[in-house]
Amino acid sequence: MTGYALATNIEDLIRRVVDRQRAFFRTKATLPVEFRLEQLEKLHAVLRENEQELYDAIFNDFGKSKHHTQLTELFPLYEEIELAIKNLAKWAKPRKVATNLLNQPAKSYIIPEPLGNTLVIGAWNFPYNLSLIPVVGSMMAGNTTVLKPSELPAETSRVMAKIINENFDPAYLHVVEGAIPETTALLDQRWDKIFFTGSPQVGRIVNEAAAPHLTNVTLELGGKNPAIFAEDAPVDVGVKRLVWAKFINSGQLCLAPDYVLVHKSIKDRVLERMVNEIEKHDYSVERGNFVQIINERNFDRVAGLIDADKVYYGGETDRQRRIIRPTIMHNVSIDDPIMQDEIFGPIIAVLEYETLDEAFDTVRQLEKPLAGYLFSKDRATKQRFLAEIPFGSGAINDAVMQNTNLNLPFGGVGNSGMGRYHGEFSFECFSNLKPVLEKYHSFELDLKYYGHSDRQMHLIQKLS
């Protein structure tokens, strides 16, 4: 009985939050660009003012250092806010487009308008970055927003709720903390936009919850991201970039290379260079370049993927500290357990191939990944990779760094997600781009009206 009463209270509380935001949006207070800029500047300021709390909270959750947090969480977030402030007035203007001859005399334009009341469900692996950057997109587009951070890093959830709920009107921007009951209650509400970052399994649940209301949904999910080392790959710099991209945040990164397809002629060299790079960095929480696995359940899942017979390097684990040493597994086949799902931890699987056809076929046997990476100097190989391998975003002779260019959209395809954001793409993600044709009333062609002839059809086709 107590549990039922608690659930009812949660549902009532969330309903009141949503109703209040819906009423506030109807006042049109969020429409002026000046209001949006004021709120973005406030968010930037309060985050800056509370940086130490942000550092302390994420260290308590992950053992994540200040510099690691700056690099992967706060600097990208500040860049997103600053870009929005600089460009919002331009992005929010009506966009003129050409008008076809059939509709002359007229003008055509696209008006960006806010979608309304939005729900952002953040992810645990980069809790500030993946929760607040979508919120920035919603704010710049002129919406109201409820943020539900992941409950797994409890301290970062708490500090985000504190900073936002103490500084913003809950009718405009509010954080709801909690776990499955709270998320379920939020998804039971009708929203104009839901933005979710997480696993494909939970993404399906979110999509199903949105379907009865035909709610606009963006799903930022994950997958097994391939990195292909062609026979002519720049091995030294390529492995340097690969190892950094794989073990940042201890591999708990949706864009991280999940497995490496290496041409057999360079496999031994690539493996040796990977070991050298790992040892050079001496990954550890104490050095500030490594973090803990988020919880024991995820630790057990990731550690359970290590096959001692296929460990080339590493393999050591410490469950009490939730640490898994950077691990390389080799002689891996596509049927091995480690190839059945996204690793999301500091293990990388190495598969050998003889021809590009074989390597590409391996990638295509799996779900479409969030990211794809190729290391090669050959133009034809690059063109084949781009033409034949589907992925959400990618890089050639690098990995992960495409995500740092806000001129490029970020998002998945197929099982790895739908929708795009970052920079101007965030503005569009949370906007309705409303097309308008405005006809002048002084002149009217009779072509479209009844009494059609073959000659009329020919003219209409020519003018369209």
C-alpha positions in Angstrom: 0.0 0.0 0.0 2.8 2.3 0.9 4.5 1.7 -2.5 1.3 2.5 -4.3 0.9 5.7 -2.4 4.5 6.7 -3.2 3.9 6.0 -6.9 0.8 8.1 -6.8 2.6 11.0 -5.2 5.4 10.8 -7.8 2.8 10.8 -10.6 0.9 13.8 -9.1 4.2 15.7 -8.6 5.3 15.2 -12.1 1.9 16.0 -13.5 1.9 19.3 -11.7 5.4 20.1 -13.0 4.4 19.4 -16.6 1.1 21.3 -16.3 2.9 24.3 -15.0 5.4 24.2 -17.8 2.6 23.8 -20.3 0.8 26.8 -18.9 4.0 28.9 -19.0 4.7 28.0 -22.6 1.2 29.2 -23.5 2.1 32.7 -22.2 4.6 33.0 -25.1 7.3 34.2 -22.6 9.8 31.8 -24.2 9.3 33.1 -27.7 11.5 36.3 -27.7 15.1 35.7 -28.6 16.1 38.1 -25.8 14.5 35.8 -23.2 16.3 32.8 -24.6 19.6 34.6 -24.5 19.1 35.8 -21.0 18.4 32.2 -19.8 21.4 30.8 -21.7 23.6 33.4 -20.1 22.2 32.6 -16.7 22.9 28.9 -17.2 26.5 29.7 -18.3 27.0 31.9 -15.2 25.6 29.5 -12.6 27.6 26.6 -14.0 30.7 28.6 -13.7 29.9 29.7 -10.2 29.3 26.1 -9.1 32.2 24.4 -10.9 33.8 23.1 -7.7 30.6 21.4 -6.8 30.5 19.8 -10.2 34.1 18.6 -9.9 33.5 17.1 -6.5 30.3 15.4 -7.4 31.7 13.6 -10.5 34.8 12.6 -8.6 32.6 11.0 -5.9 30.7 9.1 -8.6 33.6 8.0 -10.9 36.9 9.1 -9.5 37.0 11.5 -12.5 39.6 14.2 -12.2 39.1 17.9 -12.6 41.1 18.0 -15.9 39.3 15.0 -17.3 36.0 16.6 -16.4 37.0 19.8 -18.0 38.0 18.1 -21.2 35.0 15.8 -21.6 32.2 17.5 -19.8 32.4 21.2 -19.1 34.5 22.6 -22.0 32.1 21.0 -24.6 29.1 22.3 -22.6 30.5 25.8 -22.4 31.4 25.8 -26.1 27.8 24.8 -26.9 26.3 27.6 -24.8 28.7 30.2 -26.1 28.0 29.2 -29.8 24.3 29.4 -29.1 24.6 32.9 -27.6 26.7 34.1 -30.5 24.4 32.7 -33.2 20.9 32.4 -31.8 19.6 35.7 -33.3 20.6 34.5 -36.8 19.4 30.9 -36.4 16.0 32.1 -35.1 15.3 34.4 -38.1 12.9 33.3 -40.9 14.9 31.7 -43.7 14.2 32.9 -47.3 14.0 30.2 -49.9 13.3 30.3 -53.7 9.8 30.2 -55.0 9.0 28.1 -58.1 7.5 29.7 -61.2 4.1 28.0 -60.7 3.5 30.0 -57.5 4.7 33.4 -58.7 4.2 36.1 -57.7 5.0 35.0 -54.1 7.7 34.6 -51.6 8.6 31.5 -49.6 10.3 31.2 -46.2 10.9 28.9 -43.3 10.1 30.0 -39.8 11.8 28.2 -36.9 9.3 27.8 -34.0 9.7 26.1 -30.6 8.1 22.7 -30.3 6.7 23.4 -26.8 7.2 21.3 -23.7 10.3 19.0 -23.8 11.7 16.1 -21.8 15.4 15.4 -21.8 16.6 12.1 -20.4 20.3 12.2 -19.8 22.9 9.4 -19.7 25.2 8.4 -16.9 28.6 8.1 -18.7 29.1 11.8 -19.3 26.4 13.1 -17.0 26.9 16.9 -17.4 27.7 16.8 -21.2 24.9 14.4 -22.2 22.3 15.9 -20.0 22.9 19.6 -20.3 23.9 20.0 -24.0 20.5 18.8 -25.1 18.9 21.2 -22.6 20.9 24.0 -24.2 19.3 23.0 -27.5 15.8 23.1 -26.0 16.4 26.5 -24.4 17.8 28.1 -27.5 14.8 26.9 -29.5 12.4 28.5 -27.0 10.9 25.5 -25.3 10.3 24.7 -21.6 12.3 21.7 -20.4 12.2 19.0 -17.8 15.6 17.2 -17.3 15.7 13.7 -15.9 19.4 12.9 -15.2 20.6 9.4 -14.9 20.3 8.2 -11.3 23.4 6.0 -11.5 25.9 8.8 -10.8 23.9 10.0 -7.8 26.1 12.9 -6.9 26.1 14.5 -10.3 22.3 14.1 -10.5 22.0 15.8 -7.1 24.3 18.7 -8.0 22.5 19.3 -11.4 19.2 19.4 -9.6 20.5 21.8 -7.0 22.1 24.2 -9.4 19.2 24.3 -11.9 16.2 24.1 -9.4 17.7 26.9 -7.2 18.3 29.3 -10.1 15.5 28.7 -12.7 11.7 29.0 -12.5 10.4 25.4 -12.5 7.7 26.5 -14.9 10.5 27.0 -17.5 13.4 24.6 -16.5 13.3 21.9 -13.9 15.2 18.8 -12.9 13.4 15.7 -11.7 15.6 13.2 -10.0 14.8 9.5 -9.6 14.9 6.1 -11.1 12.4 3.9 -13.0 9.2 5.1 -11.2 10.0 8.7 -12.0 11.1 8.0 -15.5 7.9 6.0 -16.1 5.8 8.8 -14.7 7.5 11.3 -16.9 7.0 9.1 -20.0 3.3 8.8 -19.2 2.9 12.5 -19.8 2.3 14.1 -23.2 5.3 15.9 -24.5 6.0 17.9 -27.6 9.6 16.5 -27.7 11.5 13.8 -26.0 15.3 13.6 -26.2 16.8 10.4 -24.9 20.5 9.3 -24.6 21.1 5.7 -23.5 21.0 2.2 -24.7 19.0 0.8 -27.7 17.0 -1.4 -25.3 15.7 1.6 -23.2 15.4 3.7 -26.4 12.8 1.3 -27.7 10.8 1.8 -24.4 11.0 5.6 -24.8 9.9 5.4 -28.4 6.9 3.2 -27.5 5.9 5.6 -24.8 6.0 8.5 -27.3 4.1 6.7 -30.0 0.5 7.1 -28.7 1.0 10.9 -28.7 3.0 11.0 -31.9 5.7 12.8 -30.0 8.8 14.0 -31.8 11.6 11.8 -30.5 15.4 12.0 -30.7 17.2 8.9 -29.6 21.0 9.0 -29.1 21.9 5.3 -28.6 25.0 3.2 -29.1 26.5 0.2 -30.9 29.6 -1.6 -31.8 31.8 1.0 -33.5 34.4 -0.5 -35.8 37.9 0.8 -36.4 39.5 -0.6 -39.6 43.3 -0.5 -40.0 44.0 -1.0 -43.7 47.2 -2.5 -45.0 48.6 1.0 -45.6 47.4 2.5 -42.3 49.6 5.1 -40.6 50.2 2.7 -37.7 52.1 4.9 -35.3 49.9 7.9 -35.2 46.8 5.8 -35.9 47.3 3.6 -32.8 48.1 6.7 -30.7 44.7 8.2 -31.6 42.9 4.9 -31.3 44.1 4.1 -27.8 43.3 7.6 -26.6 39.8 7.3 -28.1 39.2 3.9 -26.6 40.3 4.4 -23.0 39.1 7.9 -22.3 36.5 7.6 -19.6 37.6 4.0 -19.2 35.8 3.1 -22.5 32.5 4.3 -21.2 31.9 6.4 -24.3 29.3 5.6 -26.9 31.6 6.9 -29.7 34.6 4.8 -28.5 36.1 2.2 -31.0 34.6 -1.1 -29.9 36.6 -3.5 -32.0 39.5 -3.2 -34.4 39.7 -4.9 -37.8 43.4 -5.1 -38.6 45.0 -6.4 -41.9 46.9 -9.5 -41.1 50.2 -8.0 -42.5 50.3 -5.3 -39.8 48.5 -7.0 -36.9 51.6 -7.7 -34.8 52.8 -4.2 -35.3 49.5 -2.7 -34.3 49.2 -4.9 -31.2 52.7 -3.9 -30.1 52.0 -0.2 -30.6 48.8 -0.5 -28.7 50.6 -2.0 -25.7 53.3 0.8 -25.9 50.7 3.5 -25.9 48.7 2.0 -23.0 51.9 1.7 -20.9 53.1 5.2 -21.8 49.9 6.7 -20.4 49.9 4.5 -17.3 46.1 4.7 -17.0 44.9 5.0 -13.4 42.4 7.0 -11.4 45.3 8.4 -9.3 46.9 9.9 -12.5 43.5 11.5 -13.4 43.3 9.8 -16.9 41.1 6.8 -15.9 37.8 6.5 -14.1 35.9 3.8 -12.3 33.2 1.6 -13.9 29.9 3.3 -12.9 28.6 0.5 -10.6 29.1 -3.2 -9.7 26.5 -4.4 -12.2 28.3 -2.8 -15.1 31.6 -3.9 -13.7 30.4 -7.6 -13.6 29.1 -7.3 -17.2 32.2 -5.9 -18.6 34.6 -8.1 -16.7 32.6 -11.1 -17.7 33.5 -10.4 -21.4 37.2 -11.0 -20.7 38.3 -14.4 -22.2 41.6 -15.2 -20.5 42.6 -17.4 -23.5 42.4 -14.4 -25.8 43.9 -11.7 -23.6 46.9 -10.1 -25.4 47.4 -7.5 -22.7 45.8 -6.5 -19.4 42.8 -8.4 -18.1 43.3 -7.5 -14.4 40.2 -6.4 -12.5 39.5 -5.0 -9.1 35.8 -5.3 -8.2 36.1 -3.5 -4.9 37.4 -0.4 -6.6 35.4 -1.0 -9.8 38.6 -0.8 -11.9 39.2 -2.9 -15.0 42.8 -2.5 -16.4 43.0 -1.5 -20.1 42.7 -4.8 -21.9 43.4 -6.0 -25.5 41.9 -9.2 -26.7 43.1 -10.8 -30.0 42.3 -13.7 -32.1 38.7 -12.7 -31.7 35.9 -13.9 -34.1 32.5 -12.3 -34.8 30.9 -15.2 -32.9 32.7 -14.5 -29.6 30.7 -13.1 -26.6 32.6 -9.9 -26.7 31.2 -9.2 -30.3 27.6 -9.7 -29.3 26.9 -6.3 -27.7 28.6 -3.0 -27.1 31.4 -3.4 -24.6 31.2 0.1 -23.0 34.3 -0.5 -21.0 38.1 -0.6 -21.2 38.4 -3.7 -23.4 39.1 -3.6 -27.1 38.7 -6.6 -29.4 41.1 -7.2 -32.3 40.0 -9.2 -35.4 42.3 -10.1 -38.3 41.3 -9.8 -41.9 42.8 -10.5 -45.3 40.7 -8.3 -47.7 38.7 -5.2 -47.4 35.7 -7.1 -48.6 36.1 -9.4 -45.6 36.5 -6.5 -43.2 33.5 -4.6 -44.6 31.3 -7.8 -44.5 32.1 -8.2 -40.8 30.9 -4.7 -40.1 27.8 -5.1 -42.1 26.8 -8.3 -40.2 26.3 -6.2 -37.1 23.8 -3.5 -36.4 24.5 0.0 -37.9 27.0 1.6 -35.5 27.0 5.0 -33.9 30.5 5.7 -35.3 32.8 4.2 -37.9 36.6 4.8 -38.2 39.1 4.0 -40.9 42.9 4.3 -40.8 44.3 4.4 -44.3 46.2 6.7 -46.7 44.6 5.3 -49.8 42.0 7.4 -51.6 40.1 4.5 -53.1 40.0 2.7 -49.7 38.6 5.9 -48.1 35.9 6.2 -50.8 34.9 2.6 -50.4 34.6 3.0 -46.6 32.4 6.1 -46.9 30.2 4.6 -49.6 29.8 1.0 -48.2 29.8 1.3 -44.4 26.8 3.0 -42.7 27.4 4.8 -39.4 26.0 7.8 -37.5 29.3 9.8 -37.6 32.8 8.9 -38.4 36.4 9.8 -38.9 39.3 8.9 -41.2 42.7 8.5 -39.5 41.2 9.5 -36.1 38.5 8.5 -33.7 35.9 10.3 -31.5 37.2 13.8 -32.5 34.5 14.3 -35.0 32.3 15.0 -32.0 34.3 18.1 -31.1 33.4 19.9 -34.3 30.1 21.7 -33.7 29.7 22.2 -37.4 29.1 18.5 -37.7 25.9 17.0 -36.4 26.0 14.2 -33.9 23.6 11.2 -34.0 23.0 7.6 -34.9 21.4 5.6 -37.6 19.2 2.5 -37.4 19.8 0.7 -34.1 22.2 3.4 -33.0 19.6 6.1 -32.9 17.7 8.8 -34.8 18.0 12.6 -35.0 20.9 14.9 -34.9 22.2 17.7 -32.5 25.1 19.9 -31.6 25.4 23.6 -32.6 22.8 24.7 -35.1 21.7 21.1 -35.4 20.6 21.3 -31.7 18.5 24.4 -32.5 16.8 22.6 -35.4 16.4 19.4 -33.3 14.2 21.2 -30.8 12.4 23.4 -33.4 9.7 23.0 -35.9 10.9 24.4 -39.2 7.6 25.8 -40.4 7.5 26.4 -44.2 5.3 29.2 -45.5 4.3 30.3 -49.0 3.0 33.9 -49.1 1.2 34.7 -52.3 0.6 38.2 -53.6 -3.0 39.1 -54.4 -2.6 41.3 -57.4 -2.2 38.6 -60.0 -3.4 35.0 -60.5 -2.7 32.4 -63.2 -5.6 30.2 -64.2 -3.5 27.2 -64.9 -4.3 25.2 -61.8 -8.1 25.6 -62.1 -10.4 23.1 -63.8 -10.9 23.0 -67.6 -7.6 21.2 -67.9 -6.0 20.4 -71.3 -2.9 18.6 -72.3 -1.4 22.0 -73.1 -2.1 23.2 -69.5 -0.6 20.0 -68.0 2.5 20.6 -70.1 2.8 24.2 -68.9 2.3 23.2 -65.2 5.0 20.6 -65.5 7.4 23.1 -67.0 6.7 25.7 -64.4 6.8 23.4 -61.3 
